Amino acid sequence: MRLYENLSKRAAWSYRIAVLSVLVFGGAFVWHRFFGLTTPLALKIMGAAIAGAIIAVFVAIAGLVAIWNNGDRGAERAAAALFLAALVLAVPLWSLPALLTLPRIYEVTSDPGAPPAFDRVARIRQGQANPIRYDAAFAPLQAQAYPDIKPLVVQRPLIDVYTSVRDVVKTLNWKILEEQAPEATKAGHIEAVDKTLLFGFVEDIAIRVTGNAKSARVDIRSSSRFGQHDLGRNAERVRRFMTEVKNRLAALERLERMERVVAARQAEEKEKAKPQSKPANRRRDAN
């Protein structure tokens, strides 16, 4: 009993609360990432764990002050509580700069006036999911924060651009939910799903490709299924997509240029290889 007589109760409780916060946060993370816990419930559980970590920090600090003043034992437990709480608080603290500096929106699009539609996604987004209708209030916020997000217009046939877009979607490992290749009167349309790398939050994507035999335009919409602030993730996704499409089309253009050069050289070599015809003898006998 003497071992615990002078143990600071605040230090002991801060350690217990911190341990519980780590277990709750870690459990919610694993359950959501790998075993299908719904995102709204996971966010609530993680929020409770973060609140517990904050409480643990204040209790640990109070315990350390009491230990300093009274000479009680338990400094190591209070220090451990601060360390464990910091593990839980690292995630919100890492997100804090984006939360404070980026606009509070959950989707971006290259065409705010007429964003690509969610058709298949509309049948998935239920309950507490964000609405599929684009919020016009997001347009000025997006324009100010992400002025570079615009449609991609290229001087390439529509079908070539759509094929490149579809290849990029596969390269980025987005799961295609629905697709419609372009036809005479219809634009090409792809709906897909992506997940954030760490927590596995679901982001819905709609891509529209319009044009004709000479030119095409690519528009994209990336939207978080849950949450009111995307922390800039959708803008990053759109930028990465557009960059990949540009690179793929540029590579296709280089390949076609090389093929034209090779074809021209082969034609030139064939022309040189043809037997030279002898000039006609225009002399005539005098007789």
Residue frames as qw, qx, qy, qz and C-alpha x, y, z in Angstrom:
[[0.000, 0.884, 0.468, 0.000, 0.00, 0.00, 0.00],
 [0.337, -0.724, 0.071, 0.597, 2.85, 2.39, 0.69],
 [0.433, 0.046, 0.562, 0.703, 3.76, 2.22, -2.96],
 [0.056, 0.582, 0.576, 0.571, 0.53, 4.06, -3.85],
 [0.283, -0.688, -0.492, 0.452, 0.11, 6.29, -0.79],
 [0.111, -0.665, 0.054, 0.736, 1.69, 9.36, -2.39],
 [0.326, 0.208, 0.700, 0.600, 0.70, 8.62, -6.01],
 [0.208, 0.244, -0.003, -0.947, -0.99, 11.64, -7.57],
 [0.497, 0.431, 0.719, -0.225, -4.61, 10.80, -8.36],
 [0.428, 0.783, -0.024, -0.450, -4.57, 13.32, -11.19],
 [0.079, 0.561, -0.756, -0.328, -1.54, 11.67, -12.77],
 [0.322, 0.037, 0.945, -0.035, -3.15, 8.24, -12.43],
 [0.489, 0.608, 0.533, -0.327, -6.44, 9.38, -13.93],
 [0.309, 0.759, -0.303, -0.487, -4.77, 11.25, -16.77],
 [0.060, -0.356, 0.896, 0.257, -2.96, 8.05, -17.72],
 [0.385, 0.287, 0.865, -0.146, -6.17, 6.00, -17.61],
 [0.445, 0.739, 0.256, -0.436, -8.06, 8.52, -19.72],
 [0.188, 0.690, -0.536, -0.449, -5.22, 8.75, -22.24],
 [0.197, -0.144, 0.958, 0.150, -4.98, 4.97, -22.60],
 [0.430, 0.497, 0.711, -0.250, -8.74, 4.72, -23.09],
 [0.356, 0.784, -0.043, -0.507, -8.61, 7.50, -25.72],
 [0.058, 0.509, -0.766, -0.388, -5.90, 5.69, -27.68],
 [0.272, 0.095, 0.958, 0.003, -7.83, 2.41, -27.57],
 [0.423, 0.646, 0.514, -0.373, -11.11, 4.04, -28.63],
 [0.295, 0.767, -0.270, -0.502, -9.50, 6.04, -31.44],
 [0.018, -0.397, 0.868, 0.296, -7.46, 3.08, -32.69],
 [0.362, 0.244, 0.891, -0.124, -10.44, 0.76, -32.50],
 [0.450, 0.722, 0.299, -0.432, -12.65, 3.14, -34.46],
 [0.184, 0.691, -0.519, -0.469, -9.92, 3.61, -37.07],
 [0.109, -0.196, 0.956, 0.191, -9.42, -0.13, -37.63],
 [0.390, 0.419, 0.776, -0.266, -13.15, -0.89, -37.54],
 [0.417, 0.767, 0.105, -0.476, -13.90, 1.83, -40.09],
 [0.146, 0.660, -0.603, -0.424, -10.91, 1.20, -42.37],
 [0.128, 0.262, -0.937, -0.195, -11.17, -2.58, -42.58],
 [0.017, 0.237, 0.958, -0.160, -14.50, -3.81, -41.17],
 [0.067, -0.494, -0.658, -0.564, -17.18, -1.48, -42.50],
 [0.167, -0.592, -0.519, 0.594, -17.99, 0.85, -39.62],
 [0.267, 0.831, 0.402, 0.276, -20.04, 3.69, -41.08],
 [0.417, 0.361, -0.106, 0.827, -18.21, 6.99, -41.47],
 [0.306, -0.696, -0.041, -0.649, -20.64, 9.13, -39.42],
 [0.834, -0.539, -0.097, -0.061, -20.40, 6.75, -36.46],
 [0.807, 0.041, -0.129, 0.576, -16.62, 6.46, -36.84],
 [0.203, 0.562, -0.063, 0.799, -16.29, 10.25, -36.79],
 [0.550, -0.696, -0.043, -0.459, -18.37, 10.48, -33.63],
 [0.911, -0.353, -0.099, 0.189, -16.31, 7.81, -31.87],
 [0.657, 0.229, -0.085, 0.713, -13.04, 9.41, -32.97],
 [0.072, -0.696, -0.004, -0.714, -14.36, 12.79, -31.84],
 [0.737, -0.643, -0.057, -0.199, -15.08, 11.35, -28.41],
 [0.879, -0.120, -0.080, 0.454, -11.56, 9.91, -28.27],
 [0.387, 0.483, -0.046, 0.784, -10.09, 13.29, -29.21],
 [0.390, -0.743, -0.019, -0.543, -12.14, 14.95, -26.47],
 [0.883, -0.458, -0.071, 0.080, -10.85, 12.36, -24.01],
 [0.743, 0.166, -0.080, 0.644, -7.27, 13.07, -25.10],
 [0.058, 0.665, -0.040, 0.743, -7.76, 16.80, -24.49],
 [0.671, -0.674, -0.023, -0.309, -9.13, 16.06, -21.01],
 [0.921, -0.184, -0.094, 0.330, -6.14, 13.78, -20.34],
 [0.495, 0.451, -0.110, 0.734, -3.76, 16.61, -21.26],
 [0.243, -0.706, 0.083, -0.661, -5.33, 19.06, -18.81],
 [0.846, -0.514, -0.020, -0.138, -5.53, 16.48, -16.02],
 [0.870, 0.051, -0.124, 0.475, -1.90, 15.44, -16.62],
 [0.275, 0.571, -0.142, 0.760, -0.72, 19.05, -16.49],
 [0.522, -0.680, 0.067, -0.511, -2.67, 19.61, -13.28],
 [0.946, -0.297, -0.081, 0.098, -1.12, 16.41, -11.90],
 [0.704, 0.276, -0.165, 0.633, 2.41, 17.56, -12.76],
 [0.059, -0.678, 0.139, -0.720, 1.80, 20.90, -11.04],
 [0.757, -0.571, 0.038, -0.316, 0.55, 19.12, -7.92],
 [0.937, -0.052, -0.127, 0.321, 3.51, 16.73, -8.01],
 [0.445, 0.496, -0.187, 0.722, 5.90, 19.70, -8.23],
 [0.281, -0.652, 0.152, -0.688, 4.23, 21.47, -5.32],
 [0.790, -0.457, 0.169, -0.371, 3.53, 18.51, -3.03],
 [0.058, -0.542, 0.838, -0.003, 6.26, 16.08, -3.93],
 [0.850, 0.084, 0.398, -0.335, 3.78, 13.33, -4.82],
 [0.382, -0.191, 0.814, 0.393, 4.72, 10.44, -7.06],
 [0.565, 0.550, 0.608, -0.090, 3.36, 9.80, -10.56],
 [0.110, 0.727, -0.272, -0.621, 5.28, 12.17, -12.81],
 [0.135, -0.204, 0.860, 0.447, 6.08, 9.29, -15.15],
 [0.263, 0.486, 0.833, -0.019, 2.38, 8.46, -15.51],
 [0.200, 0.833, 0.207, -0.472, 1.48, 12.05, -16.24],
 [0.004, -0.590, 0.559, 0.583, 4.26, 12.21, -18.83],
 [0.206, 0.074, 0.935, 0.278, 3.03, 8.97, -20.40],
 [0.275, 0.680, 0.627, -0.262, -0.48, 10.40, -20.48],
 [0.152, 0.790, -0.131, -0.579, 0.77, 13.47, -22.36],
 [0.085, -0.349, 0.795, 0.490, 2.57, 11.25, -24.87],
 [0.229, 0.318, 0.915, 0.094, -0.46, 9.01, -25.48],
 [0.238, 0.780, 0.412, -0.407, -2.77, 12.00, -25.76],
 [0.048, 0.664, -0.391, -0.636, -0.40, 13.55, -28.29],
 [0.202, -0.023, 0.902, 0.381, -0.74, 10.43, -30.46],
 [0.218, 0.621, 0.751, -0.057, -4.49, 10.91, -30.63],
 [0.087, 0.874, 0.172, -0.445, -4.30, 14.68, -31.07],
 [0.341, -0.333, 0.547, 0.689, -1.71, 14.42, -33.85],
 [0.281, 0.426, 0.758, 0.406, -4.43, 13.82, -36.46],
 [0.050, 0.905, 0.423, -0.006, -6.58, 16.90, -35.73],
 [0.295, -0.787, 0.165, 0.515, -3.48, 19.05, -35.19],
 [0.409, -0.093, 0.645, 0.638, -2.09, 17.93, -38.54],
 [0.188, 0.596, 0.684, 0.377, -5.40, 18.90, -40.19],
 [0.156, -0.771, -0.362, 0.501, -5.67, 22.23, -38.35],
 [0.149, -0.398, 0.298, 0.855, -3.80, 24.41, -40.92],
 [0.033, -0.207, -0.755, -0.622, -6.04, 23.21, -43.76],
 [0.157, -0.650, -0.736, 0.101, -9.09, 23.57, -41.55],
 [0.180, -0.729, -0.219, 0.623, -8.23, 27.20, -40.81],
 [0.093, -0.472, 0.374, 0.793, -6.95, 28.32, -44.23],
 [0.031, -0.090, -0.811, -0.577, -9.05, 26.41, -46.78],
 [0.488, -0.146, -0.096, -0.855, -12.75, 27.02, -47.46],
 [0.430, 0.014, 0.805, -0.409, -15.38, 24.96, -45.69],
 [0.712, 0.334, -0.244, -0.568, -16.60, 23.02, -48.72],
 [0.700, -0.189, 0.686, -0.061, -16.87, 19.32, -49.39],
 [0.733, 0.358, 0.518, 0.256, -16.63, 19.24, -53.18],
 [0.015, -0.626, 0.307, 0.717, -14.99, 20.95, -56.14],
 [0.694, 0.478, 0.530, 0.099, -15.70, 20.89, -59.86],
 [0.376, -0.094, 0.389, 0.836, -14.17, 22.22, -63.04],
 [0.115, -0.366, -0.501, -0.776, -17.60, 23.51, -64.11],
 [0.046, 0.220, 0.658, -0.718, -19.50, 25.14, -61.20],
 [0.430, 0.187, -0.105, -0.877, -22.19, 26.36, -63.60],
 [0.887, 0.107, -0.161, -0.419, -23.09, 22.86, -64.76],
 [0.265, -0.523, 0.806, -0.079, -21.09, 20.25, -62.84],
 [0.419, 0.099, -0.861, -0.270, -21.04, 16.63, -64.03],
 [0.714, -0.342, -0.019, -0.610, -24.07, 14.86, -62.63],
 [0.158, -0.228, 0.924, -0.263, -24.16, 12.08, -60.07],
 [0.721, -0.023, -0.368, -0.587, -26.51, 9.39, -61.35],
 [0.759, -0.062, -0.642, 0.092, -25.26, 6.11, -59.91],
 [0.271, 0.107, -0.579, 0.762, -23.94, 7.88, -56.82],
 [0.426, -0.272, 0.026, -0.863, -27.40, 9.35, -56.23],
 [0.839, -0.224, -0.379, -0.320, -28.65, 5.85, -55.44],
 [0.697, 0.000, -0.559, 0.449, -25.83, 5.32, -52.95],
 [0.105, 0.215, -0.366, 0.899, -25.82, 8.55, -50.98],
 [0.523, -0.572, -0.546, -0.318, -28.43, 7.99, -48.32],
 [0.639, -0.585, -0.401, 0.298, -29.00, 8.96, -44.72],
 [0.346, -0.844, -0.002, 0.409, -26.36, 11.34, -43.37],
 [0.620, 0.099, 0.386, 0.676, -24.42, 11.52, -46.65],
 [0.006, -0.436, 0.081, 0.896, -23.94, 14.89, -48.32],
 [0.617, 0.606, 0.347, -0.362, -26.57, 15.83, -50.93],
 [0.659, 0.167, 0.518, 0.519, -25.81, 15.17, -54.59],
 [0.264, 0.900, 0.274, 0.210, -27.01, 18.62, -55.67],
 [0.558, 0.178, -0.130, 0.800, -24.12, 21.02, -56.12],
 [0.246, -0.807, -0.363, 0.395, -24.25, 23.93, -53.68],
 [0.427, 0.776, 0.143, 0.442, -23.90, 27.14, -55.68],
 [0.342, -0.929, 0.134, -0.051, -22.40, 28.84, -52.61],
 [0.820, -0.304, 0.307, 0.376, -19.29, 26.70, -53.11],
 [0.657, 0.618, 0.205, 0.381, -18.46, 28.32, -56.48],
 [0.096, 0.924, -0.178, 0.325, -17.00, 31.65, -55.23],
 [0.648, -0.654, 0.390, -0.018, -15.18, 29.89, -52.39],
 [0.878, 0.074, 0.363, 0.304, -13.62, 27.44, -54.83],
 [0.516, 0.773, 0.081, 0.359, -12.69, 30.20, -57.27],
 [0.168, -0.916, 0.285, -0.226, -10.84, 32.05, -54.54],
 [0.677, -0.530, 0.512, 0.001, -9.06, 29.04, -53.03],
 [0.643, -0.043, 0.689, 0.332, -8.47, 26.93, -56.16],
 [0.388, 0.722, -0.060, -0.570, -8.42, 29.26, -59.21],
 [0.040, 0.448, -0.797, -0.403, -6.44, 26.69, -61.23],
 [0.371, 0.199, 0.905, -0.069, -9.28, 24.16, -61.31],
 [0.449, 0.495, -0.112, -0.735, -10.80, 24.65, -64.75],
 [0.902, 0.322, 0.243, -0.153, -12.02, 22.49, -67.66],
 [0.427, -0.378, 0.647, 0.507, -9.44, 20.80, -69.85],
 [0.663, 0.677, 0.119, -0.297, -9.92, 21.64, -73.54],
 [0.449, -0.384, 0.671, 0.448, -7.75, 19.81, -76.07],
 [0.553, 0.539, -0.311, -0.554, -7.56, 19.62, -79.85],
 [0.058, -0.187, 0.977, 0.087, -8.05, 15.89, -80.05],
 [0.510, -0.210, -0.630, -0.547, -10.93, 13.68, -81.21],
 [0.626, -0.448, 0.182, -0.612, -13.54, 13.06, -78.55],
 [0.975, -0.107, -0.167, -0.104, -13.14, 9.27, -78.52],
 [0.657, 0.338, -0.444, 0.507, -9.36, 9.53, -78.09],
 [0.100, -0.498, 0.400, -0.763, -9.73, 11.86, -75.14],
 [0.803, -0.338, 0.059, -0.487, -12.39, 9.68, -73.52],
 [0.932, 0.071, -0.326, 0.139, -10.16, 6.61, -73.88],
 [0.411, 0.401, -0.468, 0.671, -7.28, 8.47, -72.24],
 [0.417, -0.477, 0.257, -0.730, -9.55, 9.66, -69.43],
 [0.932, -0.214, -0.096, -0.277, -10.75, 6.13, -68.76],
 [0.801, 0.218, -0.412, 0.376, -7.17, 4.86, -68.73],
 [0.094, 0.484, -0.427, 0.758, -6.23, 7.52, -66.19],
 [0.698, -0.415, 0.105, -0.574, -9.15, 6.52, -63.94],
 [0.975, -0.064, -0.212, 0.023, -7.84, 2.96, -63.95],
 [0.573, 0.400, -0.414, 0.584, -4.26, 4.11, -63.36],
 [0.170, -0.490, 0.365, -0.773, -5.37, 6.07, -60.29],
 [0.226, -0.113, -0.943, 0.216, -7.15, 2.95, -58.98],
 [0.435, 0.044, 0.240, -0.867, -10.53, 4.61, -58.78],
 [0.285, 0.224, 0.931, -0.051, -13.40, 2.13, -58.68],
 [0.240, -0.026, -0.435, -0.867, -15.72, 2.74, -61.65],
 [0.384, 0.248, 0.708, -0.538, -19.38, 2.57, -60.67],
 [0.568, 0.651, 0.491, -0.107, -20.90, 3.48, -64.03],
 [0.206, -0.424, 0.425, 0.773, -19.67, 4.61, -67.42],
 [0.601, 0.675, 0.407, -0.132, -21.10, 5.70, -70.74],
 [0.508, -0.077, 0.427, 0.744, -18.85, 6.00, -73.77],
 [0.208, 0.505, -0.027, -0.838, -19.50, 9.08, -75.94],
 [0.479, 0.431, 0.736, 0.206, -21.95, 8.69, -78.79],
 [0.261, 0.472, 0.409, 0.736, -23.19, 10.96, -81.54],
 [0.240, -0.718, -0.207, -0.620, -25.52, 12.93, -79.27],
 [0.742, -0.657, -0.133, -0.029, -24.26, 11.91, -75.82],
 [0.044, 0.807, -0.531, 0.255, -21.23, 12.97, -73.84],
 [0.672, 0.083, -0.696, 0.239, -18.92, 10.42, -72.30],
 [0.503, -0.655, 0.168, -0.538, -19.64, 9.96, -68.60],
 [0.632, 0.063, -0.715, 0.291, -17.83, 8.12, -65.81],
 [0.541, -0.704, 0.136, -0.439, -18.76, 7.83, -62.14],
 [0.702, 0.182, -0.605, 0.328, -16.17, 6.43, -59.77],
 [0.644, -0.757, -0.041, -0.106, -15.20, 6.16, -56.11],
 [0.507, 0.470, -0.521, 0.502, -11.89, 6.85, -54.43],
 [0.708, -0.652, -0.262, 0.067, -10.86, 6.39, -50.79],
 [0.059, -0.896, 0.388, -0.209, -8.43, 8.43, -48.75],
 [0.592, 0.383, -0.685, 0.181, -5.21, 6.56, -48.12],
 [0.060, 0.265, -0.754, 0.598, -5.12, 6.64, -44.32],
 [0.392, 0.069, 0.609, -0.685, -8.68, 6.62, -43.01],
 [0.122, 0.217, 0.919, 0.307, -10.49, 5.29, -46.07],
 [0.298, 0.543, 0.364, -0.695, -13.05, 8.10, -46.28],
 [0.506, 0.426, 0.688, 0.299, -15.13, 7.75, -49.45],
 [0.084, 0.539, -0.136, -0.827, -14.96, 10.41, -52.18],
 [0.623, 0.520, 0.585, -0.005, -17.34, 10.30, -55.17],
 [0.161, -0.416, 0.436, 0.781, -16.21, 11.38, -58.63],
 [0.613, 0.629, 0.470, -0.091, -18.10, 12.26, -61.82],
 [0.274, -0.373, 0.481, 0.744, -16.33, 12.92, -65.13],
 [0.582, 0.692, 0.369, -0.215, -17.86, 14.31, -68.32],
 [0.363, -0.269, 0.543, 0.708, -16.16, 14.33, -71.74],
 [0.500, 0.742, 0.362, -0.262, -17.79, 16.36, -74.54],
 [0.127, -0.577, 0.482, 0.648, -16.65, 17.34, -78.00],
 [0.782, 0.548, 0.030, -0.296, -16.47, 16.19, -81.59],
 [0.931, 0.233, 0.061, 0.273, -14.02, 14.73, -84.10],
 [0.463, 0.664, -0.170, 0.562, -11.65, 17.68, -83.75],
 [0.025, 0.459, -0.490, 0.740, -11.71, 18.79, -80.10],
 [0.622, -0.441, -0.647, -0.024, -12.89, 17.70, -76.68],
 [0.195, -0.614, 0.317, -0.696, -13.50, 19.10, -73.22],
 [0.588, -0.171, -0.758, 0.226, -13.02, 17.26, -69.93],
 [0.360, -0.592, 0.178, -0.699, -14.90, 18.23, -66.75],
 [0.539, -0.082, -0.796, 0.264, -14.67, 16.57, -63.36],
 [0.491, -0.632, 0.072, -0.595, -16.44, 16.77, -60.02],
 [0.531, 0.051, -0.765, 0.362, -14.96, 15.36, -56.82],
 [0.486, -0.559, 0.004, -0.671, -17.11, 15.26, -53.70],
 [0.030, 0.195, -0.870, 0.452, -16.70, 13.92, -50.17],
 [0.444, -0.379, -0.746, -0.319, -19.57, 11.62, -49.29],
 [0.542, -0.713, -0.426, 0.131, -19.47, 12.64, -45.61],
 [0.505, -0.411, -0.123, 0.749, -18.26, 15.69, -43.72],
 [0.192, 0.938, 0.275, -0.092, -18.57, 19.40, -44.33],
 [0.001, -0.894, 0.403, 0.198, -14.87, 20.19, -44.86],
 [0.957, 0.273, -0.050, 0.082, -12.71, 18.19, -47.25],
 [0.570, -0.674, 0.285, 0.373, -9.41, 19.76, -46.07],
 [0.196, 0.734, -0.453, -0.467, -8.44, 20.32, -49.70],
 [0.545, -0.115, 0.818, 0.142, -8.49, 16.62, -50.65],
 [0.622, 0.598, 0.503, -0.043, -10.89, 17.02, -53.57],
 [0.268, 0.920, -0.199, -0.203, -8.87, 19.83, -55.12],
 [0.270, -0.570, 0.750, 0.200, -5.74, 17.71, -54.90],
 [0.621, 0.176, 0.763, 0.045, -7.55, 14.80, -56.54],
 [0.534, 0.799, 0.247, -0.122, -8.81, 16.97, -59.42],
 [0.071, 0.868, -0.439, -0.220, -5.34, 18.41, -59.99],
 [0.431, -0.338, 0.821, 0.159, -3.77, 14.97, -60.04],
 [0.639, 0.437, 0.632, -0.026, -6.39, 13.72, -62.49],
 [0.423, 0.892, 0.033, -0.157, -6.00, 16.66, -64.87],
 [0.113, -0.754, 0.609, 0.217, -2.21, 16.36, -64.78],
 [0.542, -0.095, 0.826, 0.119, -2.38, 12.66, -65.59],
 [0.611, 0.642, 0.459, -0.061, -4.77, 13.26, -68.50],
 [0.242, 0.922, -0.227, -0.199, -2.53, 16.00, -69.92],
 [0.282, -0.572, 0.747, 0.189, 0.53, 13.78, -69.62],
 [0.620, 0.161, 0.766, 0.059, -1.21, 10.85, -71.29],
 [0.541, 0.791, 0.270, -0.089, -2.48, 12.99, -74.18],
 [0.061, 0.877, -0.428, -0.210, 0.98, 14.54, -74.60],
 [0.449, -0.322, 0.817, 0.166, 2.51, 11.06, -74.73],
 [0.638, 0.464, 0.615, -0.006, -0.08, 10.03, -77.33],
 [0.363, 0.916, -0.026, -0.172, 0.76, 13.11, -79.39],
 [0.154, -0.712, 0.649, 0.219, 4.49, 12.30, -79.26],
 [0.582, -0.008, 0.807, 0.098, 3.81, 8.72, -80.29],
 [0.593, 0.687, 0.416, -0.056, 1.72, 9.81, -83.25],
 [0.174, 0.920, -0.281, -0.213, 4.38, 12.32, -84.28],
 [0.338, -0.486, 0.781, 0.199, 7.03, 9.60, -84.19],
 [0.633, 0.289, 0.718, 0.031, 4.79, 7.29, -86.22],
 [0.479, 0.854, 0.136, -0.148, 4.37, 10.01, -88.86],
 [0.025, -0.813, 0.539, 0.218, 8.12, 10.54, -89.03],
 [0.485, -0.202, 0.841, 0.132, 8.74, 6.79, -89.37],
 [0.627, 0.541, 0.558, -0.053, 6.04, 6.49, -92.05],
 [0.330, 0.913, -0.118, -0.208, 7.54, 9.41, -93.98],
 [0.182, -0.646, 0.712, 0.205, 11.01, 7.86, -93.86],
 [0.584, 0.071, 0.806, 0.063, 9.70, 4.49, -94.98],
 [0.572, 0.742, 0.330, -0.119, 7.89, 6.13, -97.89],
 [0.141, 0.889, -0.375, -0.220, 11.07, 7.99, -98.83],
 [0.366, -0.415, 0.817, 0.162, 13.12, 4.78, -98.71],
 [0.641, 0.364, 0.676, -0.013, 10.57, 2.97, -100.88],
 [0.442, 0.875, 0.056, -0.191, 10.71, 5.79, -103.37],
 [0.033, -0.770, 0.603, 0.207, 14.48, 5.58, -103.51],
 [0.514, -0.176, 0.837, 0.062, 14.33, 1.79, -103.91],
 [0.716, 0.573, 0.322, -0.236, 12.21, 1.98, -107.07],
 [0.658, 0.042, 0.465, 0.591, 14.14, 1.13, -110.29],
 [0.071, 0.626, -0.109, -0.769, 14.98, 4.19, -112.36],
 [0.711, 0.563, 0.422, -0.018, 13.31, 4.15, -115.76],
 [0.505, -0.126, 0.401, 0.754, 15.64, 4.69, -118.75],
 [0.254, 0.586, -0.005, -0.770, 15.02, 7.75, -120.91],
 [0.753, 0.491, 0.435, -0.056, 13.24, 6.97, -124.13],
 [0.426, -0.201, 0.499, 0.727, 15.42, 6.97, -127.20],
 [0.403, 0.738, 0.295, -0.454, 13.91, 9.63, -129.34],
 [0.029, -0.493, 0.613, 0.617, 16.32, 9.19, -132.23],
 [0.803, 0.416, 0.352, -0.243, 14.88, 8.02, -135.38],
 [0.630, -0.032, 0.553, 0.544, 16.61, 6.48, -138.28],
 [0.102, 0.479, -0.244, -0.837, 17.12, 8.83, -141.13],
 [0.163, -0.023, -0.833, -0.529, 15.78, 6.19, -143.40]]
